Amino acid sequence: MLLTVVAVALCGCGGRESQEQVTAPSPAQPRPPVQNNSSDTRPIIAAFGDSLSAGFGVAPGKSYPDDVQRLLDAAGYQYRVVNLGVSGDTTTDGLERLPSVVAIHPAIVILEFGGNDGLRGLPVTSTEKNLAAMVAALQKSGAAVLLAGMTLPRNYGPEYIASFDQIYVDLARQYRVAWIPFLLEGVGGHPDLMQTDEIHPTAEGAAIVARNVMKYLQPLLLPESGRSRVKGLPVL
């Protein structure tokens, strides 16, 4: 099973990375039922995605959704982050899991899919169609969507990469959703922030990812959920 992509091309290494270097096997992941704590009445932010959301390779409590929760708590926002990441998931898998996500009535969904589609060389039209279906269904359910953009290593070819990157631009424009241009900005391609598989961030890298996410998430937060705005975010 292929895991989520990291844009190693951003580190300026030319074409040295082979496809084998940017993909990795993963054991089959069971799909646990979505847990909804009825005693916690805070609005839910669902981190819905693949291994980058799941926190593959880092200790429990060190995924980027965990760090987002800490940033929200420190800033005084009353939201509960629910991690719905499953390692190895494609957009097709995400679409299959979508009803269980809608069932917990999230206020905001951080939608992070597509990297595994790209690594497998799946048709861009299929990836875009699946993502569009997820965005439309989530919006229909009343959730605000924050779309996490990804890219691919340079050895996948300029034409395929350009078409893949454009998916997120087009969907953000079409559905008028908030959009993170590149989820791993400042992390992908930095060996000190990436695990040895060169695919997943370390705990330190995940903390940076969380801060990237918060820049785009904060405008979606309801002022009455906490402080109306904060000028800066605490350092993790």
TIDO-367683 format. One record per residue (C-alpha): z, x, y; residue number from 1. Coordinates in steps of 0.1 Angstrom, whole numbers. Layout:
<site z="Z" x="X" y="Y" resi="NUM"/>
...
This chain:
<site z="0" x="0" y="0" resi="1"/>
<site z="-9" x="14" y="34" resi="2"/>
<site z="16" x="16" y="61" resi="3"/>
<site z="12" x="11" y="98" resi="4"/>
<site z="-9" x="35" y="118" resi="5"/>
<site z="2" x="61" y="144" resi="6"/>
<site z="-24" x="72" y="169" resi="7"/>
<site z="-22" x="109" y="161" resi="8"/>
<site z="-54" x="114" y="181" resi="9"/>
<site z="-33" x="111" y="213" resi="10"/>
<site z="-18" x="145" y="205" resi="11"/>
<site z="-52" x="162" y="212" resi="12"/>
<site z="-57" x="176" y="177" resi="13"/>
<site z="-94" x="168" y="175" resi="14"/>
<site z="-106" x="157" y="140" resi="15"/>
<site z="-82" x="178" y="119" resi="16"/>
<site z="-63" x="148" y="106" resi="17"/>
<site z="-79" x="134" y="74" resi="18"/>
<site z="-75" x="98" y="64" resi="19"/>
<site z="-50" x="110" y="37" resi="20"/>
<site z="-28" x="124" y="64" resi="21"/>
<site z="-25" x="92" y="84" resi="22"/>
<site z="-19" x="69" y="54" resi="23"/>
<site z="10" x="68" y="30" resi="24"/>
<site z="19" x="49" y="-2" resi="25"/>
<site z="47" x="24" y="0" resi="26"/>
<site z="65" x="5" y="-27" resi="27"/>
<site z="58" x="-32" y="-29" resi="28"/>
<site z="82" x="-50" y="-4" resi="29"/>
<site z="97" x="-83" y="-14" resi="30"/>
<site z="94" x="-110" y="13" resi="31"/>
<site z="130" x="-122" y="19" resi="32"/>
<site z="135" x="-156" y="34" resi="33"/>
<site z="140" x="-157" y="71" resi="34"/>
<site z="177" x="-160" y="78" resi="35"/>
<site z="188" x="-182" y="107" resi="36"/>
<site z="224" x="-180" y="117" resi="37"/>
<site z="232" x="-215" y="128" resi="38"/>
<site z="265" x="-204" y="144" resi="39"/>
<site z="247" x="-181" y="168" resi="40"/>
<site z="231" x="-204" y="195" resi="41"/>
<site z="215" x="-176" y="215" resi="42"/>
<site z="177" x="-179" y="219" resi="43"/>
<site z="158" x="-159" y="193" resi="44"/>
<site z="135" x="-130" y="199" resi="45"/>
<site z="115" x="-124" y="167" resi="46"/>
<site z="102" x="-89" y="160" resi="47"/>
<site z="73" x="-101" y="137" resi="48"/>
<site z="53" x="-73" y="122" resi="49"/>
<site z="49" x="-46" y="96" resi="50"/>
<site z="67" x="-12" y="90" resi="51"/>
<site z="70" x="-3" y="126" resi="52"/>
<site z="91" x="-34" y="132" resi="53"/>
<site z="109" x="-32" y="98" resi="54"/>
<site z="121" x="3" y="107" resi="55"/>
<site z="106" x="21" y="77" resi="56"/>
<site z="123" x="55" y="70" resi="57"/>
<site z="152" x="52" y="95" resi="58"/>
<site z="188" x="43" y="88" resi="59"/>
<site z="199" x="6" y="90" resi="60"/>
<site z="205" x="-3" y="126" resi="61"/>
<site z="180" x="23" y="139" resi="62"/>
<site z="148" x="3" y="141" resi="63"/>
<site z="132" x="-5" y="174" resi="64"/>
<site z="143" x="-42" y="172" resi="65"/>
<site z="179" x="-30" y="168" resi="66"/>
<site z="175" x="-9" y="199" resi="67"/>
<site z="160" x="-38" y="218" resi="68"/>
<site z="191" x="-58" y="209" resi="69"/>
<site z="213" x="-31" y="223" resi="70"/>
<site z="193" x="-29" y="255" resi="71"/>
<site z="195" x="-67" y="259" resi="72"/>
<site z="233" x="-67" y="253" resi="73"/>
<site z="239" x="-39" y="277" resi="74"/>
<site z="218" x="-56" y="304" resi="75"/>
<site z="238" x="-89" y="299" resi="76"/>
<site z="210" x="-110" y="284" resi="77"/>
<site z="221" x="-136" y="258" resi="78"/>
<site z="193" x="-132" y="232" resi="79"/>
<site z="194" x="-125" y="195" resi="80"/>
<site z="167" x="-102" y="181" resi="81"/>
<site z="157" x="-111" y="145" resi="82"/>
<site z="138" x="-84" y="126" resi="83"/>
<site z="109" x="-100" y="107" resi="84"/>
<site z="90" x="-68" y="99" resi="85"/>
<site z="77" x="-62" y="64" resi="86"/>
<site z="63" x="-27" y="55" resi="87"/>
<site z="27" x="-27" y="45" resi="88"/>
<site z="18" x="-61" y="59" resi="89"/>
<site z="-17" x="-68" y="72" resi="90"/>
<site z="-26" x="-96" y="96" resi="91"/>
<site z="-34" x="-117" y="65" resi="92"/>
<site z="1" x="-112" y="52" resi="93"/>
<site z="15" x="-121" y="87" resi="94"/>
<site z="-5" x="-153" y="88" resi="95"/>
<site z="9" x="-163" y="54" resi="96"/>
<site z="45" x="-156" y="66" resi="97"/>
<site z="39" x="-174" y="99" resi="98"/>
<site z="54" x="-208" y="89" resi="99"/>
<site z="88" x="-192" y="81" resi="100"/>
<site z="88" x="-176" y="116" resi="101"/>
<site z="80" x="-208" y="134" resi="102"/>
<site z="107" x="-225" y="114" resi="103"/>
<site z="135" x="-205" y="132" resi="104"/>
<site z="121" x="-217" y="166" resi="105"/>
<site z="120" x="-183" y="184" resi="106"/>
<site z="119" x="-183" y="221" resi="107"/>
<site z="98" x="-151" y="222" resi="108"/>
<site z="78" x="-134" y="194" resi="109"/>
<site z="69" x="-97" y="196" resi="110"/>
<site z="37" x="-98" y="175" resi="111"/>
<site z="30" x="-64" y="160" resi="112"/>
<site z="2" x="-64" y="134" resi="113"/>
<site z="-32" x="-48" y="129" resi="114"/>
<site z="-25" x="-12" y="121" resi="115"/>
<site z="-27" x="-17" y="84" resi="116"/>
<site z="-60" x="-36" y="88" resi="117"/>
<site z="-74" x="-7" y="107" resi="118"/>
<site z="-62" x="19" y="82" resi="119"/>
<site z="-79" x="-1" y="54" resi="120"/>
<site z="-111" x="-3" y="74" resi="121"/>
<site z="-110" x="-41" y="73" resi="122"/>
<site z="-136" x="-60" y="95" resi="123"/>
<site z="-124" x="-62" y="131" resi="124"/>
<site z="-136" x="-98" y="132" resi="125"/>
<site z="-111" x="-107" y="104" resi="126"/>
<site z="-82" x="-89" y="121" resi="127"/>
<site z="-89" x="-106" y="154" resi="128"/>
<site z="-93" x="-140" y="138" resi="129"/>
<site z="-59" x="-137" y="120" resi="130"/>
<site z="-41" x="-124" y="152" resi="131"/>
<site z="-57" x="-152" y="172" resi="132"/>
<site z="-45" x="-178" y="147" resi="133"/>
<site z="-10" x="-164" y="149" resi="134"/>
<site z="-9" x="-163" y="187" resi="135"/>
<site z="-22" x="-199" y="189" resi="136"/>
<site z="3" x="-212" y="164" resi="137"/>
<site z="32" x="-195" y="180" resi="138"/>
<site z="22" x="-208" y="214" resi="139"/>
<site z="19" x="-243" y="200" resi="140"/>
<site z="54" x="-240" y="187" resi="141"/>
<site z="67" x="-232" y="222" resi="142"/>
<site z="72" x="-195" y="217" resi="143"/>
<site z="62" x="-169" y="243" resi="144"/>
<site z="42" x="-141" y="227" resi="145"/>
<site z="44" x="-104" y="235" resi="146"/>
<site z="14" x="-88" y="218" resi="147"/>
<site z="19" x="-52" y="207" resi="148"/>
<site z="-13" x="-32" y="209" resi="149"/>
<site z="-22" x="-4" y="185" resi="150"/>
<site z="-50" x="21" y="180" resi="151"/>
<site z="-65" x="42" y="152" resi="152"/>
<site z="-69" x="80" y="145" resi="153"/>
<site z="-100" x="95" y="159" resi="154"/>
<site z="-115" x="101" y="124" resi="155"/>
<site z="-121" x="64" y="120" resi="156"/>
<site z="-151" x="67" y="143" resi="157"/>
<site z="-156" x="58" y="180" resi="158"/>
<site z="-174" x="26" y="174" resi="159"/>
<site z="-148" x="11" y="150" resi="160"/>
<site z="-119" x="24" y="171" resi="161"/>
<site z="-133" x="9" y="203" resi="162"/>
<site z="-138" x="-25" y="186" resi="163"/>
<site z="-103" x="-24" y="171" resi="164"/>
<site z="-87" x="-15" y="204" resi="165"/>
<site z="-106" x="-43" y="222" resi="166"/>
<site z="-90" x="-69" y="199" resi="167"/>
<site z="-57" x="-67" y="218" resi="168"/>
<site z="-73" x="-67" y="252" resi="169"/>
<site z="-94" x="-97" y="244" resi="170"/>
<site z="-66" x="-117" y="228" resi="171"/>
<site z="-43" x="-110" y="257" resi="172"/>
<site z="-69" x="-122" y="282" resi="173"/>
<site z="-80" x="-152" y="261" resi="174"/>
<site z="-45" x="-165" y="254" resi="175"/>
<site z="-29" x="-152" y="286" resi="176"/>
<site z="-1" x="-135" y="267" resi="177"/>
<site z="20" x="-105" y="277" resi="178"/>
<site z="5" x="-73" y="262" resi="179"/>
<site z="19" x="-39" y="254" resi="180"/>
<site z="-12" x="-16" y="256" resi="181"/>
<site z="1" x="8" y="230" resi="182"/>
<site z="34" x="2" y="212" resi="183"/>
<site z="40" x="39" y="204" resi="184"/>
<site z="32" x="53" y="239" resi="185"/>
<site z="51" x="86" y="244" resi="186"/>
<site z="60" x="87" y="207" resi="187"/>
<site z="28" x="88" y="186" resi="188"/>
<site z="15" x="123" y="182" resi="189"/>
<site z="49" x="139" y="191" resi="190"/>
<site z="62" x="157" y="160" resi="191"/>
<site z="98" x="157" y="173" resi="192"/>
<site z="98" x="119" y="176" resi="193"/>
<site z="79" x="112" y="144" resi="194"/>
<site z="89" x="113" y="107" resi="195"/>
<site z="73" x="139" y="85" resi="196"/>
<site z="48" x="113" y="73" resi="197"/>
<site z="33" x="114" y="109" resi="198"/>
<site z="32" x="76" y="107" resi="199"/>
<site z="66" x="62" y="116" resi="200"/>
<site z="89" x="71" y="145" resi="201"/>
<site z="123" x="87" y="139" resi="202"/>
<site z="154" x="70" y="152" resi="203"/>
<site z="150" x="88" y="185" resi="204"/>
<site z="113" x="77" y="186" resi="205"/>
<site z="123" x="41" y="179" resi="206"/>
<site z="147" x="42" y="209" resi="207"/>
<site z="117" x="51" y="231" resi="208"/>
<site z="96" x="24" y="215" resi="209"/>
<site z="124" x="-1" y="224" resi="210"/>
<site z="123" x="10" y="260" resi="211"/>
<site z="85" x="6" y="260" resi="212"/>
<site z="89" x="-29" y="246" resi="213"/>
<site z="116" x="-38" y="272" resi="214"/>
<site z="93" x="-30" y="301" resi="215"/>
<site z="70" x="-58" y="290" resi="216"/>
<site z="97" x="-81" y="275" resi="217"/>
<site z="119" x="-83" y="305" resi="218"/>
<site z="97" x="-106" y="326" resi="219"/>
<site z="97" x="-131" y="297" resi="220"/>
<site z="135" x="-134" y="297" resi="221"/>
<site z="151" x="-164" y="312" resi="222"/>
<site z="173" x="-155" y="342" resi="223"/>
<site z="200" x="-179" y="331" resi="224"/>
<site z="203" x="-160" y="298" resi="225"/>
<site z="221" x="-132" y="316" resi="226"/>
<site z="216" x="-112" y="348" resi="227"/>
<site z="186" x="-124" y="368" resi="228"/>
<site z="171" x="-89" y="367" resi="229"/>
<site z="183" x="-54" y="362" resi="230"/>
<site z="169" x="-25" y="381" resi="231"/>
<site z="172" x="0" y="352" resi="232"/>
<site z="179" x="0" y="315" resi="233"/>
<site z="207" x="18" y="299" resi="234"/>
<site z="198" x="49" y="279" resi="235"/>
<site z="201" x="46" y="241" resi="236"/>
